[in-house]
Each structure stands twice: as C-alpha cells, then as structure tokens.
C-alpha cells in the first residue's frame, strides 16, 4: 500500500522512517517533507504540497493511489482535513476538526475536562484586555487552607486558547508580569487570533511528562511515556520553545501512574468525546504534570508530539503501519504493539536566536561517521536541499536521536553524533535527560 505522511518536521521524518520499515508499504510520500526526507531514498519521496493545501493533497491521493494518509501537524487537523478525506471515502489517521478541538481550543479542552471530571488545573477564561486585567487585580491571595494560611495566587499560567506551535504560554510570577502578558496577547497580538480567548490556569507543581495513545475511537494502544524539554536554556530556563530534546521512557511515569492516566484521563476522554458525538481517532497526546504520583492534564495535543515522536517511534518494536491501519479500520486491540527494552534520547540542534528571530540558509555538515554510530538516527526538521548542499530553513533544524540499553548510553551516543554535526550558530542544550539521570 502507498502511504502519505503530511508535514515537514522531524516528527514527520521519524514517521516516514518508521512506516517505510513495513514490508506491506510500497511508497511513502511526504508532503511537503524536508531536506532529510528528500534524500532517504528507497520507498520515501517528497511531494511539494503544503500541509494545509487539502485540495492538492486529495488530488495527490487519487493520482498516486494512496491507501492511507497520516496527518502530522495540527494546522491541517484544525482546517478539517480528516473531515474532507472521510467525505471522499479515504482512509486517514487523525481526529476530525471537532474532535481536534482538544488541542486547537484550550477553552474547549478545559470545559470538556471539567464536564467529565478529568484532573486538570483550575482555570478562568477571558476574551478582552479589560476582563483579564480585572481578574489580575483580584489575584493577591486565594482562599485559605485548613491551617488558615494564605495560598498565593502566583505564579499564574496564561495561555492563548488557539494553536501557537507550542509557544502560546506565559508564566507570570506576579501581577506586573500578568498585566504585561495581557497587553502582549490582547493588544500587541503576539499570538495573533490564537489569543482571541485567553485562559488563566492555576500553577501546578510537580514534574512534567507525556503519554501518547493511538486510538480507533474506542480501543487504544500506548507508546512509551516521554519527557520533553520545553525551555530554550539549560536548567529549564528562558523562553518556551517547540521542544529542545526528549527522552523515553520517563521514570516519573511509573506503572502506578500510568494506570491512573488510563483510568482517570484516557478512557474518560475517549468515552466523553464519543458521548458528545465527536468520536476521537488517531493520536492522542496527553501532557501531564505529576505530583506525588497523581497525574493532571496540562494540555492535550491531537497528534504525536515533536520532539517526543523521535524517541517513542524508535522504541516501537512492532509494525507501525499495521497499527495505523487498524486505527482507521478498527480492531486495534488485536494488533501487536510491543516496545523495545532500553531507552531513547533526542537532542534538538537549533538556529542561533531561536525561538525569536534567526537566520536561515546556513550550510549543514554531517560527518559520514555519524552513519556508523550504533543506534543513532538524525531526523531533519528545518532543513532544505540547495542542489547538493543541505542548509538550515527553520528554528529547530535537526533532532539527533539515539537508542541504547540505558538512558545514559543513549544520551552519550546522541551527544557524540551532535558533536559530529555543524552549522553556523548551531545551538543545543547539554542537559537533556539530566532529570532522569
């Protein structure tokens, strides 16, 4: 069967790599792909179609007799690509636009979780600068605890309701920072229309982790848990990014915690969506805060995460294609879904200046010896080909991944590969996985 993967990041490169391993797959088309998928060779081919050009993608599927489409990024999901493909009688992995609101509208997600008793932080929703500022003025201390000690309101987590490539969050440590965030979102429009509605959340303490499920709407299968590193600076400092590295599995997600995630979050979410008439299919990303063994939902994503995909897919021992097809056709519970022993880690190499402004077009050099490093895979994100030259084309450029019997070994392999790759202004964190170690 021919397969289409939609997207251009390292996540989609990892998907193409995983799907192409199946003996049941003839050709893997990636639209639009990147400089890495362009040179994979074998079964994998780039097609120069934007991820949001649904009409052109439908034409491609018909022209190339593509039997299964897998949606990588969130933008086409929000635009209703799954709805359009299903209306055309095509097989597609992903949720409908209505179901994808779990990611594309934080207001929808918070209200959904409240209706279904899914653990998450307390919240308030605002749609104007005045209402948000009025709320901030009330935040000095909250209600008191059993010992009559004031519970401080700060910090507050302030989120644009719409999708912002993982960057639409500001953590305000005090009143002045919150007022500044309100102005930035409502007046300066730093997140555009995504901040037409803004969510104020109570700050959750604990440690973050992510759990990923593939579902046919009723049954689901779990990938390994993972932990992302969102901040640009080492020691989790600086601005939020799309992710500077990840590792799997995450030790904080113990079997006991995973059981709670399934019972308190995943199953109620799938049942709730079905009961409300928006059966959820495809990938479900559950971003968690875990405190004293109790998981709470920080966010949902309606797709696999990036860079987490780059560590969970290499740890999947079974045929990903079989599971993807079953998530569309049903019968997912009967498909093998086995993980490898050991661990995987990925280190993101970014352009200087990311997540703010940065230059592109920098030549990338990769020592051929990287290909000989055991367990190492280099997934491309912001790259393109200019003739025979590989150059940077985005903020996050490469996701350098390694798997090994232990996390320490995986990290050692990944950093050895990073040291053999270069481009002007290359930036990466040296502390990926430090929490787990």
KAZIHU-V903071 format. One record per residue. PHI is phi in radians with two decimals (NA if undefined). PSI is psi in degrees with one decimal (none if undefined). Layout:
PHI|PSI ; PHI|PSI
This chain:
NA|142.1 ; -1.48|141.8 ; -2.21|140.7 ; -1.97|128.9 ; -1.98|125.6 ; -1.75|125.1 ; 2.45|174.0 ; -2.37|8.0 ; -1.72|-172.7 ; -1.16|-31.1 ; -1.01|-47.4 ; -1.22|-33.0 ; -1.08|-44.0 ; -1.12|-39.7 ; -1.09|-44.3 ; -1.07|-42.7 ; -1.05|-45.3 ; -1.20|-44.5 ; -1.19|-37.9 ; -1.14|-18.4 ; -1.25|-17.8 ; -1.30|134.1 ; -1.24|-13.7 ; -1.55|-3.2 ; -1.82|129.1 ; -1.53|-57.6 ; -2.37|139.6 ; -1.95|113.0 ; -1.62|137.1 ; -2.14|122.2 ; -2.17|116.1 ; -1.56|-9.0 ; 1.31|-169.3 ; -2.61|-169.6 ; -1.14|-23.9 ; -1.39|-47.3 ; -1.17|-23.7 ; -1.16|-24.6 ; -2.07|16.4 ; -1.17|-33.1 ; 1.23|-169.1 ; 1.07|-122.2 ; -1.41|-15.4 ; -1.69|132.1 ; -2.38|135.3 ; -1.42|148.1 ; -2.28|127.7 ; -1.41|73.4 ; -2.33|131.8 ; -1.14|149.7 ; -1.11|-22.6 ; -1.73|0.8 ; -1.52|78.8 ; -1.12|-39.1 ; -1.06|-45.9 ; -1.16|-34.8 ; -1.20|-38.7 ; -1.10|-41.1 ; -1.09|-41.6 ; -1.06|-46.1 ; -1.03|-42.3 ; -1.19|-43.7 ; -1.15|-38.6 ; -1.78|9.7 ; 0.89|51.4 ; -1.43|127.5 ; -1.64|-18.7 ; -2.60|132.9 ; -2.04|137.2 ; -2.11|122.8 ; -1.61|123.3 ; -1.52|-62.6 ; -1.51|171.2 ; -1.44|-28.5 ; -1.03|-47.8 ; -1.16|-28.1 ; -1.12|-45.0 ; -1.08|-34.5 ; -1.35|-4.1 ; 1.54|28.7 ; -1.10|-37.3 ; -1.16|-40.2 ; -1.02|-47.5 ; -1.12|-44.5 ; -1.13|-41.7 ; -1.15|-38.7 ; -1.06|-29.4 ; -1.53|4.3 ; 1.34|23.7 ; -1.79|151.5 ; -1.51|125.6 ; -2.52|137.1 ; -1.66|116.8 ; 2.67|164.1 ; -1.49|157.6 ; -1.16|168.2 ; -1.04|-36.0 ; -1.17|-44.3 ; -1.25|-32.0 ; -1.20|-8.4 ; -1.04|-18.0 ; -0.98|-28.5 ; -1.82|-43.2 ; -1.33|-12.4 ; -2.40|106.9 ; -1.15|-28.6 ; -1.12|-46.6 ; -1.00|-46.7 ; -1.10|-44.6 ; -1.14|-42.3 ; -1.18|-36.5 ; -1.09|-47.6 ; -1.10|-37.2 ; -1.11|-43.2 ; -1.09|-34.3 ; -1.87|11.8 ; 1.14|32.1 ; -1.55|129.0 ; -1.10|126.2 ; -2.79|170.6 ; -1.24|151.3 ; -1.10|154.2 ; -2.68|162.8 ; -2.41|150.0 ; -2.07|137.1 ; -2.35|146.4 ; -2.20|16.9 ; -2.66|156.8 ; -1.07|-41.6 ; -1.11|-45.4 ; -1.17|-37.6 ; -1.18|-42.1 ; -1.14|-38.8 ; -1.06|-39.1 ; -1.11|-42.6 ; -1.05|-37.7 ; -1.12|-21.1 ; -1.52|-8.5 ; -1.65|82.7 ; -1.91|-62.5 ; -2.35|150.6 ; -1.63|-161.1 ; -1.09|161.1 ; -1.59|157.3 ; -1.55|-173.3 ; -1.11|-21.1 ; -1.68|11.1 ; 1.08|30.4 ; -1.73|136.9 ; -1.15|137.8 ; -1.74|116.8 ; -1.17|146.7 ; -1.36|-19.4 ; -1.77|147.6 ; -1.35|164.0 ; -2.03|142.6 ; -1.75|118.1 ; -1.97|121.1 ; -2.19|134.5 ; -1.19|136.0 ; -1.20|-34.1 ; -1.47|-175.7 ; -1.45|137.0 ; -2.42|32.1 ; 0.96|37.1 ; 1.36|9.2 ; -2.08|6.8 ; -1.53|37.9 ; -2.24|134.3 ; -2.20|129.0 ; -1.75|113.7 ; -1.69|122.9 ; -1.46|-16.4 ; -2.76|180.0 ; -1.05|-45.2 ; -1.08|-41.6 ; -1.16|-35.3 ; -1.18|-44.2 ; -1.09|-39.8 ; -1.11|-40.7 ; -1.11|-40.5 ; -1.04|-45.6 ; -1.10|-43.1 ; -1.07|-38.7 ; -1.42|-47.4 ; -1.49|-33.1 ; -1.78|-53.1 ; -1.31|-18.1 ; 1.02|43.7 ; -1.11|-22.2 ; -1.98|14.4 ; 1.04|-144.8 ; -1.19|-14.8 ; -1.07|-22.4 ; -1.82|25.9 ; -1.10|-31.4 ; -2.14|140.4 ; -2.21|135.9 ; -1.86|127.7 ; -1.72|124.7 ; -2.08|147.6 ; -1.11|145.4 ; -1.39|122.4 ; -1.61|136.9 ; -1.71|160.1 ; 2.24|-154.7 ; -2.17|136.2 ; -1.46|148.8 ; -2.75|169.6 ; -2.30|141.3 ; -2.16|138.7 ; -2.17|132.7 ; -2.17|149.2 ; -1.97|128.5 ; -2.37|149.6 ; -1.73|10.0 ; 1.89|-24.4 ; -2.24|-54.4 ; -1.58|157.5 ; -2.60|156.7 ; -2.23|143.6 ; -1.83|133.4 ; -1.41|177.2 ; -1.13|150.2 ; -1.21|162.4 ; -2.58|163.9 ; -2.26|125.5 ; -1.63|162.6 ; -2.16|97.4 ; -1.39|-35.7 ; -1.31|150.6 ; -1.26|-30.6 ; -1.75|155.1 ; -1.12|150.1 ; 1.30|19.7 ; 0.98|53.9 ; -2.05|163.0 ; 1.48|-166.7 ; -1.28|156.2 ; -1.22|147.3 ; -2.25|-175.4 ; -1.30|-8.8 ; 2.25|124.7 ; -1.82|2.5 ; 2.81|167.0 ; -2.82|165.4 ; -2.57|158.3 ; -2.57|144.2 ; -1.36|164.7 ; -1.63|115.7 ; -1.00|-26.7 ; -1.14|-24.3 ; -1.58|80.6 ; -1.26|167.3 ; -0.96|-35.9 ; -1.17|-42.0 ; -1.14|-43.3 ; -1.07|-37.4 ; -1.07|-41.7 ; -1.14|-38.9 ; -1.06|-43.7 ; -1.15|-48.4 ; -1.29|-37.8 ; -1.70|-17.2 ; -2.18|-61.3 ; -1.15|-52.3 ; -1.11|-45.9 ; -1.08|-31.9 ; -1.18|-48.2 ; -1.13|-42.2 ; -1.17|-42.4 ; -1.10|-42.8 ; -1.12|-41.7 ; -1.13|-43.4 ; -1.10|-30.1 ; -1.58|6.5 ; 1.51|13.9 ; -2.23|65.9 ; -0.87|129.6 ; -1.68|123.0 ; -2.23|159.7 ; 1.72|-145.8 ; -1.60|137.7 ; -2.15|119.2 ; -1.77|124.1 ; -1.97|107.8 ; -1.47|125.1 ; -2.07|152.2 ; -2.03|126.9 ; -2.02|120.3 ; -2.27|117.4 ; 0.93|40.5 ; 1.43|1.1 ; -1.87|118.5 ; -1.50|140.5 ; -2.26|149.5 ; -1.42|123.1 ; -1.50|-43.2 ; -2.84|156.3 ; -1.84|145.5 ; -2.11|146.8 ; -1.66|30.6 ; -2.90|175.0 ; -1.25|151.5 ; -1.44|163.8 ; -2.33|112.1 ; -1.76|11.2 ; -1.11|-34.4 ; -0.94|-36.9 ; -1.21|-14.2 ; -1.89|-26.7 ; -1.44|-33.6 ; -1.20|-40.9 ; -1.11|-18.0 ; -1.61|-1.0 ; -1.50|116.9 ; -1.43|-31.7 ; -1.39|174.4 ; -1.36|112.3 ; -1.10|-37.9 ; -1.02|-43.0 ; -1.01|-43.4 ; -1.20|-40.2 ; -1.06|-44.8 ; -1.12|-39.1 ; -1.21|-26.8 ; -1.19|-20.4 ; -1.65|-45.1 ; -1.47|-17.6 ; 1.67|169.2 ; 1.44|21.3 ; -1.06|-30.8 ; -1.14|-19.3 ; -1.67|-3.7 ; -1.54|133.7 ; -1.00|138.7 ; -2.61|76.7 ; -1.91|138.6 ; -1.72|151.9 ; -1.38|154.4 ; -1.29|160.4 ; 1.80|-151.8 ; -2.63|162.4 ; -2.37|150.5 ; -2.46|148.8 ; -2.35|140.8 ; -2.06|123.9 ; -1.53|127.0 ; -1.72|122.1 ; -2.06|162.6 ; -1.32|143.4 ; -0.98|132.8 ; 1.76|-23.3 ; -1.06|138.3 ; -1.59|10.9 ; -1.59|-144.6 ; -1.29|147.8 ; -2.69|159.4 ; -1.68|151.8 ; -2.08|-179.6 ; 1.45|12.7 ; -1.39|131.9 ; -1.18|135.8 ; -1.87|130.9 ; -2.02|131.2 ; -2.16|115.4 ; -1.03|128.1 ; -0.97|-22.2 ; -1.11|-20.4 ; -1.03|-35.3 ; -1.13|-19.7 ; -1.69|-3.6 ; -1.32|126.2 ; -1.08|132.1 ; 1.30|8.9 ; -1.74|134.6 ; -2.31|134.8 ; -1.92|109.4 ; -1.72|130.2 ; -1.56|147.3 ; -2.18|-81.5 ; -1.64|69.9 ; -2.33|157.0 ; -2.61|162.4 ; -1.74|130.2 ; -2.05|91.6 ; 1.18|-123.6 ; -1.63|3.4 ; -1.78|135.7 ; -1.67|126.8 ; -2.29|161.7 ; -1.32|145.8 ; -2.44|10.6 ; -2.77|-176.7 ; -1.32|-54.8 ; -1.56|121.2 ; -1.74|-53.3 ; -2.36|149.7 ; -2.10|104.0 ; -1.63|112.7 ; -2.01|145.2 ; -2.54|144.9 ; -2.08|153.3 ; -2.89|171.4 ; -1.09|-24.2 ; -2.39|160.7 ; -1.13|-40.4 ; -1.03|-43.3 ; -1.18|-39.4 ; -1.08|-43.1 ; -1.14|-40.5 ; -1.06|-43.8 ; -1.13|-42.8 ; -1.11|-44.0 ; -1.24|-30.6 ; -1.11|-39.0 ; -1.20|-41.7 ; -1.00|-41.3 ; -1.17|-14.6 ; -1.75|9.1 ; -2.13|140.2 ; -2.56|147.8 ; -2.77|154.2 ; -1.03|126.2 ; 1.43|11.0 ; -1.01|132.2 ; -2.26|138.6 ; -2.70|157.9 ; -1.50|141.5 ; -1.68|2.1 ; -2.02|22.2 ; -1.05|133.4 ; 1.40|-0.2 ; -1.08|-35.4 ; -1.07|-43.2 ; -1.22|-34.9 ; -1.26|none
